[in-house]
Amino acid sequence: MVWWIRKIKRILRFAGFEDDLIDLTETRIAIEGMAVRKAIAGETSSGRRRCSAAFIACRAPAAGHTRQPRAWALAHRQFHESLVAQCGSPGCCACAASV
């Protein structure tokens, strides 16, 4: 695990926010999981290419710039957005963006 993720987890645990983080993560998994299942059902080659490009972009900052969390966080958010965007449900996209 990247050093700054461990540090954030320690801070959250110390401040008493660990349960909130777990709840938020479980909610995000449920919403994004539904969106991804919908996206797979209506999969297109252009959507697949966008998700693949976002995944590759997400891996690059993590591999080469572990001390630059903002670059990774931006790429990670864009990867999740590219997955959810393919689902075809504006409501699901808005809900996923809120968590």
Secondary structure, DSSP 8 states (H G I E B T S, - for coil): --HHHHHHHHHHHHHT-HHHHHHHHHHHHHHHHHHHHHHHHT--HHHHHHHHHHHHHHHHHHHH-TT-HHHHHHHHHHHHHHHHHTT--HHHHHHHHH-
